[in-house]
Protein backbone atom coordinates (compact mmCIF):
# COMPACT_ATOMS: atom_id res chain seq x y z
CA UNK A 1 0.00 0.00 0.00
CA UNK A 2 1.32 3.42 -0.95
CA UNK A 3 1.41 5.56 2.19
CA UNK A 4 2.67 9.14 2.47
CA UNK A 5 1.23 9.85 5.91
CA UNK A 6 3.21 11.67 8.60
CA UNK A 7 2.97 10.57 12.22
CA UNK A 8 2.57 13.33 14.86
CA UNK A 9 6.06 12.87 16.33
CA UNK A 10 7.72 13.27 12.94
CA UNK A 11 5.48 16.22 12.09
CA UNK A 12 6.74 17.92 15.23
CA UNK A 13 10.29 17.46 13.93
CA UNK A 14 9.31 18.99 10.59
CA UNK A 15 7.70 21.95 12.35
CA UNK A 16 10.93 22.47 14.29
CA UNK A 17 12.92 22.28 11.06
CA UNK A 18 10.75 24.88 9.35
CA UNK A 19 11.30 27.40 12.15
CA UNK A 20 14.98 26.50 12.56
CA UNK A 21 15.78 26.95 8.86
CA UNK A 22 13.87 30.24 8.65
CA UNK A 23 15.25 31.76 11.86
CA UNK A 24 18.78 30.30 12.14
CA UNK A 25 19.93 29.03 8.74
CA UNK A 26 18.56 31.62 6.30
CA UNK A 27 20.47 34.51 7.89
CA UNK A 28 23.73 32.86 6.78
CA UNK A 29 22.59 33.06 3.15
CA UNK A 30 22.55 36.83 3.15
CA UNK A 31 25.76 37.45 5.08
CA UNK A 32 28.25 34.92 3.71
CA UNK A 33 29.21 34.56 0.06
CA UNK A 34 28.01 31.16 -1.07
CA UNK A 35 29.54 31.73 -4.51
CA UNK A 36 32.89 31.31 -2.78
CA UNK A 37 31.67 28.05 -1.18
CA UNK A 38 31.28 29.47 2.29
CA UNK A 39 29.57 26.34 3.71
CA UNK A 40 32.48 24.15 2.60
CA UNK A 41 35.39 26.42 3.51
CA UNK A 42 37.07 24.71 6.44
CA UNK A 43 39.68 27.51 6.52
CA UNK A 44 37.02 30.05 7.50
CA UNK A 45 37.28 29.27 11.22
CA UNK A 46 34.76 31.86 12.52
CA UNK A 47 32.07 30.67 10.10
CA UNK A 48 32.86 27.04 10.89
CA UNK A 49 32.15 27.79 14.57
CA UNK A 50 28.70 29.07 13.64
CA UNK A 51 28.02 26.04 11.45
CA UNK A 52 29.22 23.63 14.15
CA UNK A 53 26.94 25.29 16.68
CA UNK A 54 23.91 24.92 14.42
CA UNK A 55 24.89 21.35 13.62
CA UNK A 56 24.72 20.54 17.33
CA UNK A 57 21.13 21.76 17.40
CA UNK A 58 20.32 19.44 14.50
CA UNK A 59 22.03 16.50 16.18
CA UNK A 60 20.17 17.11 19.44
CA UNK A 61 16.90 17.02 17.52
CA UNK A 62 17.85 13.67 15.97
CA UNK A 63 17.82 15.08 12.41
CA UNK A 64 21.53 14.76 11.58
CA UNK A 65 22.54 12.87 8.38
CA UNK A 66 18.97 11.73 7.84
CA UNK A 67 19.93 9.98 4.59
CA UNK A 68 22.14 7.45 6.41
CA UNK A 69 21.21 4.31 8.35
CA UNK A 70 21.52 4.36 12.12
CA UNK A 71 24.77 2.33 12.20
CA UNK A 72 26.46 5.13 10.25
CA UNK A 73 25.21 7.88 12.52
CA UNK A 74 21.99 8.69 10.70
CA UNK A 75 18.40 8.15 11.76
CA UNK A 76 17.43 5.39 9.36
CA UNK A 77 14.63 7.50 7.90
CA UNK A 78 13.21 6.12 4.68
CA UNK A 79 13.05 8.01 1.40
CA UNK A 80 9.49 9.25 1.98
CA UNK A 81 10.45 10.91 5.26
CA UNK A 82 13.60 12.19 3.58
CA UNK A 83 11.39 13.94 1.03
CA UNK A 84 9.64 15.88 3.77
CA UNK A 85 13.00 16.72 5.35
CA UNK A 86 14.74 17.81 2.16
CA UNK A 87 11.94 20.08 1.03
CA UNK A 88 12.29 22.00 4.30
CA UNK A 89 15.82 23.18 3.51
CA UNK A 90 15.79 22.81 -0.28
CA UNK A 91 15.81 26.59 -0.56
CA UNK A 92 18.93 26.95 1.57
CA UNK A 93 22.54 26.82 0.38
CA UNK A 94 23.72 26.24 3.94
CA UNK A 95 20.96 23.82 4.91
CA UNK A 96 22.49 20.58 3.60
CA UNK A 97 25.80 21.19 5.41
CA UNK A 98 24.09 22.10 8.65
CA UNK A 99 21.91 18.97 8.45
CA UNK A 100 24.85 16.73 7.45
CA UNK A 101 23.60 15.63 4.06
CA UNK A 102 25.36 17.90 1.57
CA UNK A 103 26.37 16.70 -1.85
CA UNK A 104 28.64 15.25 -3.06
CA UNK A 105 29.51 13.98 0.43
CA UNK A 106 26.14 12.28 0.94
CA UNK A 107 26.62 10.09 -2.12
CA UNK A 108 30.29 9.50 -1.40
CA UNK A 109 29.50 8.37 2.13
CA UNK A 110 27.04 5.84 0.74
CA UNK A 111 29.66 4.50 -1.68
CA UNK A 112 32.24 4.20 1.08
CA UNK A 113 29.72 2.51 3.37
CA UNK A 114 28.78 -0.08 0.72
CA UNK A 115 32.09 -0.69 -1.04
CA UNK A 116 34.81 0.67 1.23
CA UNK A 117 37.28 -1.51 3.12
CA UNK A 118 37.64 -1.18 6.88
CA UNK A 119 40.78 0.86 6.31
CA UNK A 120 39.00 3.18 3.86
CA UNK A 121 36.05 3.65 6.22
CA UNK A 122 38.31 4.56 9.10
CA UNK A 123 40.44 6.98 7.07
CA UNK A 124 37.76 8.61 4.90
CA UNK A 125 34.20 7.71 5.90
CA UNK A 126 34.51 8.39 9.62
CA UNK A 127 35.77 12.01 9.33
CA UNK A 128 33.41 12.63 6.40
CA UNK A 129 30.38 11.65 8.50
CA UNK A 130 31.67 13.82 11.33
CA UNK A 131 31.83 16.74 8.86
CA UNK A 132 35.50 17.23 9.72
CA UNK A 133 36.37 17.05 6.01
CA UNK A 134 34.66 17.41 2.64
CA UNK A 135 35.00 15.29 -0.49
CA UNK A 136 34.52 15.40 -4.24
CA UNK A 137 33.10 13.00 -6.83
CA UNK A 138 34.83 13.25 -10.21
CA UNK A 139 33.28 11.45 -13.16
CA UNK A 140 32.27 14.15 -15.67
CA UNK A 141 34.88 15.12 -18.28
CA UNK A 142 35.03 18.11 -20.65
CA UNK A 143 34.27 15.99 -23.72
CA UNK A 144 32.04 13.45 -22.01
CA UNK A 145 28.67 15.14 -21.74
CA UNK A 146 26.00 12.76 -20.51
CA UNK A 147 27.76 9.66 -21.84
CA UNK A 148 29.68 8.13 -18.93
CA UNK A 149 31.11 5.44 -21.20
CA UNK A 150 33.10 8.11 -23.04
CA UNK A 151 35.74 8.49 -20.33
CA UNK A 152 39.31 9.36 -21.27
CA UNK A 153 40.88 9.51 -17.81
CA UNK A 154 42.91 6.33 -17.35
CA UNK A 155 44.33 4.37 -14.46
CA UNK A 156 47.14 2.01 -15.44
CA UNK A 157 48.35 -0.72 -13.09
CA UNK A 158 52.00 -0.46 -12.06
CA UNK A 159 52.89 -3.13 -9.53
CA UNK A 160 50.89 -2.46 -6.38
CA UNK A 161 49.96 1.03 -7.60
CA UNK A 162 47.74 2.68 -10.17
CA UNK A 163 48.86 5.69 -12.19
CA UNK A 164 46.02 8.07 -13.08
CA UNK A 165 46.07 10.57 -15.94
CA UNK A 166 43.30 12.76 -17.29
CA UNK A 167 41.04 15.77 -16.78
CA UNK A 168 37.74 16.01 -14.93
CA UNK A 169 35.24 18.80 -15.20
CA UNK A 170 32.60 20.28 -12.89
CA UNK A 171 34.20 18.43 -9.99
CA UNK A 172 32.03 20.05 -7.33
CA UNK A 173 33.79 20.97 -4.06
CA UNK A 174 37.21 19.80 -5.30
CA UNK A 175 38.65 23.11 -4.11
CA UNK A 176 37.71 22.25 -0.52
CA UNK A 177 37.92 18.44 -0.66
CA UNK A 178 40.28 16.32 1.40
CA UNK A 179 39.86 13.48 -1.10
CA UNK A 180 38.28 12.77 -4.46
CA UNK A 181 36.47 9.66 -5.62
CA UNK A 182 37.44 9.45 -9.28
CA UNK A 183 36.29 7.12 -12.05
CA UNK A 184 38.97 6.12 -14.55
CA UNK A 185 39.30 3.61 -17.38
CA UNK A 186 41.20 0.51 -16.24
CA UNK A 187 39.93 -2.06 -18.76
CA UNK A 188 39.87 -0.27 -22.14
CA UNK A 189 39.19 -3.45 -24.15
CA UNK A 190 36.14 -4.50 -22.14
CA UNK A 191 32.48 -3.69 -22.84
CA UNK A 192 31.66 0.01 -22.18
CA UNK A 193 30.16 -0.56 -18.72
CA UNK A 194 33.03 -2.83 -17.61
CA UNK A 195 35.88 -0.50 -18.53
CA UNK A 196 36.11 1.79 -15.50
CA UNK A 197 37.05 1.54 -11.83
CA UNK A 198 36.77 3.86 -8.82
CA UNK A 199 39.70 5.24 -6.82
CA UNK A 200 40.09 7.39 -3.72
CA UNK A 201 42.64 10.14 -4.36
CA UNK A 202 43.68 12.48 -1.51
CA UNK A 203 43.97 15.99 -2.87
CA UNK A 204 47.51 16.37 -1.52
CA UNK A 205 48.71 13.55 -3.79
CA UNK A 206 51.53 14.71 -6.14
CA UNK A 207 50.25 15.31 -9.66
CA UNK A 208 46.79 16.49 -8.69
CA UNK A 209 45.96 20.08 -9.61
CA UNK A 210 43.01 22.41 -9.96
CA UNK A 211 43.34 23.77 -13.49
CA UNK A 212 40.73 26.47 -13.13
CA UNK A 213 37.92 27.59 -10.83
CA UNK A 214 34.58 27.05 -12.53
CA UNK A 215 31.19 28.25 -11.33
CA UNK A 216 27.66 28.67 -12.57
CA UNK A 217 27.01 31.56 -14.96
CA UNK A 218 25.71 33.61 -12.03
CA UNK A 219 29.13 33.42 -10.34
CA UNK A 220 32.00 35.81 -10.93
CA UNK A 221 34.39 34.90 -13.73
CA UNK A 222 37.10 32.45 -12.58
CA UNK A 223 35.26 31.69 -9.35
CA UNK A 224 32.90 29.01 -8.11
CA UNK A 225 32.94 25.58 -6.59
CA UNK A 226 32.86 23.27 -9.63
CA UNK A 227 36.52 23.18 -10.72
CA UNK A 228 38.26 21.78 -13.74
CA UNK A 229 40.83 19.38 -12.27
CA UNK A 230 43.74 17.38 -13.68
CA UNK A 231 45.56 14.17 -12.77
CA UNK A 232 49.11 13.97 -14.09
CA UNK A 233 50.81 10.68 -13.24
CA UNK A 234 48.93 10.59 -9.95
CA UNK A 235 50.05 7.43 -8.17
CA UNK A 236 47.76 5.69 -5.68
CA UNK A 237 48.02 2.32 -3.98
CA UNK A 238 45.68 -0.49 -4.95
CA UNK A 239 44.34 -0.10 -1.40
CA UNK A 240 42.82 3.15 -2.66
CA UNK A 241 40.67 1.28 -5.18
CA UNK A 242 36.98 1.42 -4.30
CA UNK A 243 35.11 -1.70 -5.36
CA UNK A 244 36.20 -4.35 -7.88
CA UNK A 245 38.31 -3.57 -10.92
CA UNK A 246 36.08 -2.80 -13.91
CA UNK A 247 32.97 -2.32 -11.77
CA UNK A 248 33.09 1.46 -11.49
CA UNK A 249 29.69 1.87 -13.10
CA UNK A 250 28.11 -0.50 -10.63
CA UNK A 251 29.60 1.52 -7.80
CA UNK A 252 28.43 4.77 -9.40
CA UNK A 253 24.85 3.56 -9.82
CA UNK A 254 24.63 2.97 -6.09
CA UNK A 255 24.83 6.74 -5.56
CA UNK A 256 23.30 8.29 -8.67
CA UNK A 257 19.70 7.19 -8.18
CA UNK A 258 19.60 8.39 -4.60
CA UNK A 259 21.40 11.60 -5.52
CA UNK A 260 18.86 12.39 -8.23
CA UNK A 261 16.04 11.81 -5.78
CA UNK A 262 17.70 14.10 -3.20
CA UNK A 263 17.96 16.85 -5.84
CA UNK A 264 14.28 16.41 -6.65
CA UNK A 265 13.26 16.51 -3.00
CA UNK A 266 15.07 19.80 -2.51
CA UNK A 267 13.63 21.18 -5.74
CA UNK A 268 10.18 20.81 -4.16
CA UNK A 269 11.26 23.36 -1.56
CA UNK A 270 12.75 25.71 -4.14
CA UNK A 271 9.62 25.63 -6.29
CA UNK A 272 7.45 26.38 -3.25
CA UNK A 273 9.74 29.31 -2.46
CA UNK A 274 9.19 30.69 -5.98
CA UNK A 275 5.40 30.37 -5.55
CA UNK A 276 5.58 32.16 -2.18
CA UNK A 277 7.54 34.98 -3.79
CA UNK A 278 5.08 35.20 -6.68
CA UNK A 279 2.09 35.39 -4.34
CA UNK A 280 3.64 38.14 -2.22
CA UNK A 281 4.62 40.15 -5.28
CA UNK A 282 1.18 39.76 -6.87
CA UNK A 283 -0.49 41.13 -3.75
CA UNK A 284 2.04 43.94 -3.32
CA UNK A 285 2.56 45.38 -6.79
CA UNK A 286 -0.02 47.74 -8.27
CA UNK A 287 -0.58 48.49 -11.92
CA UNK A 288 -3.25 50.72 -13.45
CA UNK A 289 -4.98 51.26 -10.16
CA UNK A 290 -5.15 47.73 -8.77
CA UNK A 291 -2.88 44.97 -7.50
CA UNK A 292 -1.66 42.66 -10.22
CA UNK A 293 -3.11 39.70 -8.31
CA UNK A 294 -6.41 40.73 -9.93
CA UNK A 295 -4.98 40.28 -13.42
CA UNK A 296 -6.02 37.01 -15.01
CA UNK A 297 -2.61 36.39 -16.61
CA UNK A 298 -0.95 36.64 -13.19
CA UNK A 299 -3.57 34.36 -11.67
CA UNK A 300 -2.92 31.79 -14.43
CA UNK A 301 0.83 31.80 -13.73
CA UNK A 302 0.34 31.36 -10.00
CA UNK A 303 -2.34 28.68 -10.39
CA UNK A 304 -0.38 26.70 -12.99
CA UNK A 305 2.74 26.87 -10.84
CA UNK A 306 0.85 25.57 -7.80
CA UNK A 307 -0.78 22.73 -9.75
CA UNK A 308 2.57 21.69 -11.25
CA UNK A 309 4.16 21.90 -7.79
CA UNK A 310 1.61 19.54 -6.28
CA UNK A 311 1.91 17.11 -9.21
CA UNK A 312 5.71 17.10 -8.96
CA UNK A 313 5.63 16.66 -5.19
CA UNK A 314 3.41 13.60 -5.51
CA UNK A 315 5.66 12.18 -8.24
CA UNK A 316 8.67 12.54 -5.96
CA UNK A 317 6.83 11.03 -2.99
CA UNK A 318 5.74 8.04 -5.07
CA UNK A 319 9.30 7.48 -6.27
CA UNK A 320 10.53 7.79 -2.69
CA UNK A 321 7.97 5.17 -1.66
CA UNK A 322 9.45 2.86 -4.31
CA UNK A 323 12.88 3.39 -2.72
CA UNK A 324 11.47 2.43 0.65
CA UNK A 325 9.97 -0.66 -0.97
CA UNK A 326 13.45 -1.48 -2.36
CA UNK A 327 12.30 -1.15 -5.97
CA UNK A 328 14.71 1.59 -7.04
CA UNK A 329 17.05 -0.71 -8.96
CA UNK A 330 14.32 -2.53 -10.86
CA UNK A 331 13.05 -1.46 -14.26
CA UNK A 332 10.10 0.44 -12.80
CA UNK A 333 12.35 2.16 -10.28
CA UNK A 334 14.81 3.28 -12.95
CA UNK A 335 11.94 4.58 -15.05
CA UNK A 336 10.57 6.64 -12.16
CA UNK A 337 13.97 8.08 -11.28
CA UNK A 338 14.37 9.27 -14.88
CA UNK A 339 10.82 10.64 -14.85
CA UNK A 340 11.53 12.58 -11.66
CA UNK A 341 14.79 13.89 -13.07
CA UNK A 342 13.14 15.15 -16.27
CA UNK A 343 10.15 16.66 -14.46
CA UNK A 344 12.46 18.35 -11.95
CA UNK A 345 14.32 20.38 -14.54
CA UNK A 346 11.14 21.50 -16.29
CA UNK A 347 9.26 22.69 -13.22
CA UNK A 348 12.34 24.35 -11.74
CA UNK A 349 12.93 26.33 -14.93
CA UNK A 350 9.28 27.15 -15.67
CA UNK A 351 8.33 28.36 -12.20
CA UNK A 352 11.57 30.29 -11.68
CA UNK A 353 11.10 32.14 -14.95
CA UNK A 354 7.48 32.96 -14.05
CA UNK A 355 8.58 34.30 -10.67
CA UNK A 356 11.36 36.39 -12.20
CA UNK A 357 9.01 37.81 -14.83
CA UNK A 358 6.37 38.64 -12.24
CA UNK A 359 8.90 40.67 -10.26
CA UNK A 360 9.70 42.84 -13.28
CA UNK A 361 12.80 45.03 -13.23
CA UNK A 362 13.74 44.23 -9.63
CA UNK A 363 13.67 40.55 -10.54
CA UNK A 364 16.30 41.23 -13.18
CA UNK A 365 18.39 43.36 -10.87
CA UNK A 366 21.22 42.31 -8.60
CA UNK A 367 19.11 43.35 -5.61
CA UNK A 368 17.54 39.91 -5.73
CA UNK A 369 18.97 36.44 -6.31
CA UNK A 370 17.07 35.35 -9.38
CA UNK A 371 20.29 34.86 -11.36
CA UNK A 372 21.31 32.21 -8.83
CA UNK A 373 17.82 30.67 -8.71
CA UNK A 374 17.73 30.46 -12.50
CA UNK A 375 21.27 29.03 -12.69
CA UNK A 376 20.28 26.28 -10.23
CA UNK A 377 17.10 25.56 -12.20
CA UNK A 378 19.02 25.24 -15.47
CA UNK A 379 21.64 23.13 -13.70
CA UNK A 380 18.92 20.57 -12.91
CA UNK A 381 18.45 19.98 -16.63
CA UNK A 382 22.13 19.17 -17.19
CA UNK A 383 23.56 17.55 -14.05
CA UNK A 384 23.39 13.75 -13.67
CA UNK A 385 22.35 13.32 -17.29
CA UNK A 386 20.58 15.82 -19.53
CA UNK A 387 16.78 15.95 -19.53
CA UNK A 388 16.54 14.51 -23.04
CA UNK A 389 18.51 11.44 -21.97
CA UNK A 390 16.13 10.76 -19.09
CA UNK A 391 13.06 11.32 -21.24
CA UNK A 392 14.43 8.81 -23.73
CA UNK A 393 15.01 6.36 -20.87
CA UNK A 394 11.42 6.74 -19.68
CA UNK A 395 10.13 6.16 -23.20
CA UNK A 396 12.27 3.05 -23.69
CA UNK A 397 11.11 1.56 -20.40
CA UNK A 398 7.47 2.30 -21.22
CA UNK A 399 7.66 0.89 -24.73
CA UNK A 400 8.85 -2.47 -23.41
CA UNK A 401 5.34 -3.05 -22.06
CA UNK A 402 3.69 -2.62 -25.46
CA UNK A 403 3.70 -4.39 -28.82
CA UNK A 404 3.06 -3.25 -32.34
CA UNK A 405 -0.44 -3.40 -33.82
CA UNK A 406 -1.28 -6.23 -36.15
CA UNK A 407 -1.96 -5.23 -39.74
CA UNK A 408 -1.89 -1.72 -41.13
CA UNK A 409 -4.29 0.02 -38.76
CA UNK A 410 -4.24 0.99 -35.07
CA UNK A 411 -5.89 -1.45 -32.67
CA UNK A 412 -8.53 1.13 -31.77
CA UNK A 413 -9.73 1.78 -35.33
CA UNK A 414 -13.54 1.67 -35.10
CA UNK A 415 -14.23 -1.07 -37.62
CA UNK A 416 -11.96 -3.39 -35.63
CA UNK A 417 -13.29 -2.40 -32.23
CA UNK A 418 -16.94 -2.67 -33.24
CA UNK A 419 -16.42 -6.20 -34.62
CA UNK A 420 -14.49 -7.16 -31.48
CA UNK A 421 -17.14 -5.66 -29.19
CA UNK A 422 -19.96 -7.54 -30.91
CA UNK A 423 -18.10 -10.81 -30.40
CA UNK A 424 -17.24 -10.04 -26.78
CA UNK A 425 -20.78 -9.11 -25.78
CA UNK A 426 -22.48 -12.06 -27.50
CA UNK A 427 -22.50 -14.38 -24.39
CA UNK A 428 -24.06 -11.60 -22.33
CA UNK A 429 -26.69 -10.98 -25.01
CA UNK A 430 -27.61 -14.66 -25.01
CA UNK A 431 -27.77 -14.78 -21.23
CA UNK A 432 -30.11 -11.78 -21.16
CA UNK A 433 -32.17 -12.94 -24.14
CA UNK A 434 -31.74 -9.80 -26.21
CA UNK A 435 -30.10 -8.89 -29.50
CA UNK A 436 -27.95 -6.01 -30.62
CA UNK A 437 -30.67 -4.84 -32.98
CA UNK A 438 -33.24 -4.73 -30.18
CA UNK A 439 -30.99 -2.48 -28.13
CA UNK A 440 -30.39 -0.21 -31.13
CA UNK A 441 -26.64 -1.05 -31.09
CA UNK A 442 -24.37 -0.01 -33.94
CA UNK A 443 -22.09 -2.97 -34.66
CA UNK A 444 -19.77 -3.42 -37.63
CA UNK A 445 -21.24 -6.45 -39.39
CA UNK A 446 -18.95 -6.43 -42.41
CA UNK A 447 -15.61 -4.88 -41.50
CA UNK A 448 -13.35 -4.14 -44.47
CA UNK A 449 -10.73 -6.71 -45.32
CA UNK A 450 -7.32 -5.35 -44.45
CA UNK A 451 -4.69 -5.58 -47.15
CA UNK A 452 -1.34 -4.08 -48.01
CA UNK A 453 -2.17 -2.56 -51.35
CA UNK A 454 -1.25 -5.65 -53.38
CA UNK A 455 -2.67 -5.78 -56.94
Secondary structure, DSSP 8 states (H G I E B T S, - for coil): -------HHHHHHHHHHHHHIIIIIHHHHHHS-GGGTGGG-TT-HHHHHHHHHHHHHHHHTT-TTTTS-GGGTS----HHHHHHHHHHHTT-TTHHHHTT--TTHHHHHHHHHHH--HHHIIIIIHHHHTTSS-EEEE---TTTTT-TT----EEEEETTEEEEEEEEEEEETGGG-SEEEEEEES-TTS-GGGSEEEEEEETTSTTEEEEE----TTS-TT-SSEEEEEEEEEEEEGGGEESSTT-HHHHHHHHHHHHHHHHHHHHHHHHHHHHHHHHHHHHH-EETTEEGGGSHHHHHHHHHHHHHHHHHHHHHHHHHHHHHTT-TTSHHHHHHHHHHHHHHHHHHHHHHHHHHHHHTHHHHSTTS-HHHHHHHHHHHTTTTS-HHHHHHHHHHHHHTT----SSSS-TT-HHHHHHHHHHHHHHHHHHHT--TTTTT----SS------S--
